[in-house]
């Protein structure tokens, strides 16, 4: 297997963002789009609560790890690209959900690593 390229990881990041934009609806990628994607559903969460926003943030992070994976951690360029992909995907997803509580959770995680 080959390692993911930066372009593939950016496409994966965009696919994750697209999944989050549609929220609870199904995401259908174009058949010619080879980018991996993960649907992140949050219709079952109450985003007006801390528990709901924490749960959604955890789902977003998990999805970002799935779509921005690197197969060979010995390849430092691919590892760095995957890390950047995850950071971008999480930031975009939080932005697209447009929820102040989720933004606060994201900001707190950014400060604490």
Phi and psi restraints in degrees (value plus and minus 20) as a CYANA .aco file:
   2 UNK   PHI    -115.8   -75.8
   2 UNK   PSI     137.1   177.1
   3 UNK   PHI     -96.5   -56.5
   3 UNK   PSI     133.7   173.7
   4 UNK   PHI     -89.3   -49.3
   4 UNK   PSI     120.3   160.3
   5 UNK   PHI    -110.2   -70.2
   5 UNK   PSI     147.8   187.8
   6 UNK   PHI     -79.3   -39.3
   6 UNK   PSI     -60.8   -20.8
   7 UNK   PHI     -83.3   -43.3
   7 UNK   PSI     -63.6   -23.6
   8 UNK   PHI     -81.3   -41.3
   8 UNK   PSI     -61.1   -21.1
   9 UNK   PHI     -88.8   -48.8
   9 UNK   PSI     -56.3   -16.3
  10 UNK   PHI     -86.6   -46.6
  10 UNK   PSI     -58.9   -18.9
  11 UNK   PHI     -82.7   -42.7
  11 UNK   PSI     -60.9   -20.9
  12 UNK   PHI     -82.3   -42.3
  12 UNK   PSI     -61.2   -21.2
  13 UNK   PHI     -81.2   -41.2
  13 UNK   PSI     -63.7   -23.7
  14 UNK   PHI     -85.1   -45.1
  14 UNK   PSI     -57.6   -17.6
  15 UNK   PHI     -85.1   -45.1
  15 UNK   PSI     -60.4   -20.4
  16 UNK   PHI     -82.1   -42.1
  16 UNK   PSI     -64.2   -24.2
  17 UNK   PHI     -80.1   -40.1
  17 UNK   PSI     -64.0   -24.0
  18 UNK   PHI     -81.1   -41.1
  18 UNK   PSI     -58.8   -18.8
  19 UNK   PHI     -82.8   -42.8
  19 UNK   PSI     -60.4   -20.4
  20 UNK   PHI     -92.1   -52.1
  20 UNK   PSI     -50.7   -10.7
  21 UNK   PHI     -80.8   -40.8
  21 UNK   PSI     -60.3   -20.3
  22 UNK   PHI    -101.6   -61.6
  22 UNK   PSI     -29.8    10.2
  23 UNK   PHI      39.3    79.3
  23 UNK   PSI    -136.4   -96.4
  24 UNK   PHI     -99.5   -59.5
  24 UNK   PSI     -32.4     7.6
  25 UNK   PHI     -98.0   -58.0
  25 UNK   PSI     142.4   182.4
  26 UNK   PHI     -94.2   -54.2
  26 UNK   PSI     124.1   164.1
  27 UNK   PHI    -123.5   -83.5
  27 UNK   PSI     105.7   145.7
  28 UNK   PHI    -139.4   -99.4
  28 UNK   PSI      88.2   128.2
  29 UNK   PHI     -97.2   -57.2
  29 UNK   PSI     131.8   171.8
  30 UNK   PHI     -81.6   -41.6
  30 UNK   PSI     122.8   162.8
  31 UNK   PHI     -78.4   -38.4
  31 UNK   PSI     -46.1    -6.1
  32 UNK   PHI    -106.9   -66.9
  32 UNK   PSI     -23.5    16.5
  33 UNK   PHI    -111.5   -71.5
  33 UNK   PSI      87.9   127.9
  34 UNK   PHI    -102.9   -62.9
  34 UNK   PSI     -16.6    23.4
  35 UNK   PHI     -87.5   -47.5
  35 UNK   PSI     115.5   155.5
  36 UNK   PHI     -90.5   -50.5
  36 UNK   PSI     131.9   171.9
  37 UNK   PHI    -166.5  -126.5
  37 UNK   PSI     137.0   177.0
  38 UNK   PHI    -155.4  -115.4
  38 UNK   PSI     108.2   148.2
  39 UNK   PHI    -100.5   -60.5
  39 UNK   PSI     108.7   148.7
  40 UNK   PHI    -131.2   -91.2
  40 UNK   PSI      87.8   127.8
  41 UNK   PHI    -115.3   -75.3
  41 UNK   PSI     117.9   157.9
  42 UNK   PHI    -160.3  -120.3
  42 UNK   PSI       0.3    40.3
  43 UNK   PHI     -86.0   -46.0
  43 UNK   PSI     -40.5    -0.5
  44 UNK   PHI    -107.8   -67.8
  44 UNK   PSI     -22.3    17.7
  45 UNK   PHI    -123.5   -83.5
  45 UNK   PSI     126.9   166.9
  46 UNK   PHI    -118.0   -78.0
  46 UNK   PSI      82.5   122.5
  47 UNK   PHI     -96.8   -56.8
  47 UNK   PSI     -17.1    22.9
  48 UNK   PHI    -107.5   -67.5
  48 UNK   PSI     -22.1    17.9
  49 UNK   PHI    -137.0   -97.0
  49 UNK   PSI     137.3   177.3
  50 UNK   PHI     -83.5   -43.5
  50 UNK   PSI     -61.0   -21.0
  51 UNK   PHI     -82.1   -42.1
  51 UNK   PSI     -62.8   -22.8
  52 UNK   PHI     -84.8   -44.8
  52 UNK   PSI     -63.2   -23.2
  53 UNK   PHI     -91.4   -51.4
  53 UNK   PSI     -56.1   -16.1
  54 UNK   PHI     -83.1   -43.1
  54 UNK   PSI     -61.4   -21.4
  55 UNK   PHI     -84.8   -44.8
  55 UNK   PSI     -62.3   -22.3
  56 UNK   PHI     -85.5   -45.5
  56 UNK   PSI     -62.0   -22.0
  57 UNK   PHI     -79.6   -39.6
  57 UNK   PSI     -62.6   -22.6
  58 UNK   PHI     -82.8   -42.8
  58 UNK   PSI     -59.3   -19.3
  59 UNK   PHI     -85.5   -45.5
  59 UNK   PSI     -60.8   -20.8
  60 UNK   PHI     -82.8   -42.8
  60 UNK   PSI     -66.0   -26.0
  61 UNK   PHI     -81.9   -41.9
  61 UNK   PSI     -64.1   -24.1
  62 UNK   PHI     -81.3   -41.3
  62 UNK   PSI     -64.1   -24.1
  63 UNK   PHI     -84.3   -44.3
  63 UNK   PSI     -60.3   -20.3
  64 UNK   PHI     -82.5   -42.5
  64 UNK   PSI     -58.1   -18.1
  65 UNK   PHI     -86.9   -46.9
  65 UNK   PSI     -52.8   -12.8
  66 UNK   PHI     -92.1   -52.1
  66 UNK   PSI     -64.2   -24.2
  67 UNK   PHI    -104.0   -64.0
  67 UNK   PSI     -37.6     2.4
  68 UNK   PHI    -134.6   -94.6
  68 UNK   PSI      21.5    61.5
  69 UNK   PHI    -101.6   -61.6
  69 UNK   PSI     133.9   173.9
  70 UNK   PHI    -139.7   -99.7
  70 UNK   PSI     111.5   151.5
  71 UNK   PHI    -102.9   -62.9
  71 UNK   PSI     -45.4    -5.4
  72 UNK   PHI    -149.7  -109.7
  72 UNK   PSI      80.4   120.4
  73 UNK   PHI     -89.7   -49.7
  73 UNK   PSI     -28.7    11.3
  74 UNK   PHI     -95.8   -55.8
  74 UNK   PSI     -38.1     1.9
  75 UNK   PHI    -106.0   -66.0
  75 UNK   PSI      77.2   117.2
  76 UNK   PHI     -83.3   -43.3
  76 UNK   PSI     -54.3   -14.3
  77 UNK   PHI     -86.0   -46.0
  77 UNK   PSI     -63.5   -23.5
  78 UNK   PHI     -87.4   -47.4
  78 UNK   PSI     -58.1   -18.1
  79 UNK   PHI     -82.3   -42.3
  79 UNK   PSI     -65.2   -25.2
  80 UNK   PHI     -85.2   -45.2
  80 UNK   PSI     -60.8   -20.8
  81 UNK   PHI     -84.4   -44.4
  81 UNK   PSI     -59.9   -19.9
  82 UNK   PHI     -85.3   -45.3
  82 UNK   PSI     -59.8   -19.8
  83 UNK   PHI     -83.5   -43.5
  83 UNK   PSI     -65.0   -25.0
  84 UNK   PHI     -83.7   -43.7
  84 UNK   PSI     -59.7   -19.7
  85 UNK   PHI     -79.5   -39.5
  85 UNK   PSI     -67.3   -27.3
  86 UNK   PHI     -81.5   -41.5
  86 UNK   PSI     -65.2   -25.2
  87 UNK   PHI     -80.7   -40.7
  87 UNK   PSI     -64.1   -24.1
  88 UNK   PHI     -85.6   -45.6
  88 UNK   PSI     -63.8   -23.8
  89 UNK   PHI     -82.3   -42.3
  89 UNK   PSI     -63.5   -23.5
  90 UNK   PHI     -84.7   -44.7
  90 UNK   PSI     -66.4   -26.4
  91 UNK   PHI     -81.2   -41.2
  91 UNK   PSI     -64.4   -24.4
  92 UNK   PHI     -85.8   -45.8
  92 UNK   PSI     -61.6   -21.6
  93 UNK   PHI     -83.2   -43.2
  93 UNK   PSI     -64.4   -24.4
  94 UNK   PHI     -81.6   -41.6
  94 UNK   PSI     -63.2   -23.2
  95 UNK   PHI     -81.8   -41.8
  95 UNK   PSI     -64.2   -24.2
  96 UNK   PHI     -88.4   -48.4
  96 UNK   PSI     -51.5   -11.5
  97 UNK   PHI     -88.7   -48.7
  97 UNK   PSI     -52.1   -12.1
  98 UNK   PHI      36.9    76.9
  98 UNK   PSI      33.9    73.9
  99 UNK   PHI    -144.4  -104.4
  99 UNK   PSI     102.7   142.7
 100 UNK   PHI     -78.5   -38.5
 100 UNK   PSI     -57.7   -17.7
 101 UNK   PHI     -85.8   -45.8
 101 UNK   PSI     -62.5   -22.5
 102 UNK   PHI     -85.0   -45.0
 102 UNK   PSI     -59.8   -19.8
 103 UNK   PHI     -81.5   -41.5
 103 UNK   PSI     -58.3   -18.3
 104 UNK   PHI     -87.3   -47.3
 104 UNK   PSI     -59.6   -19.6
 105 UNK   PHI     -83.4   -43.4
 105 UNK   PSI     -64.8   -24.8
 106 UNK   PHI     -79.8   -39.8
 106 UNK   PSI     -66.7   -26.7
 107 UNK   PHI     -81.6   -41.6
 107 UNK   PSI     -62.0   -22.0
 108 UNK   PHI     -82.8   -42.8
 108 UNK   PSI     -59.8   -19.8
 109 UNK   PHI     -89.1   -49.1
 109 UNK   PSI     -51.7   -11.7
 110 UNK   PHI     -87.4   -47.4
 110 UNK   PSI     -57.5   -17.5
 111 UNK   PHI     -92.1   -52.1
 111 UNK   PSI     -54.1   -14.1
 112 UNK   PHI    -117.7   -77.7
 112 UNK   PSI     -24.8    15.2
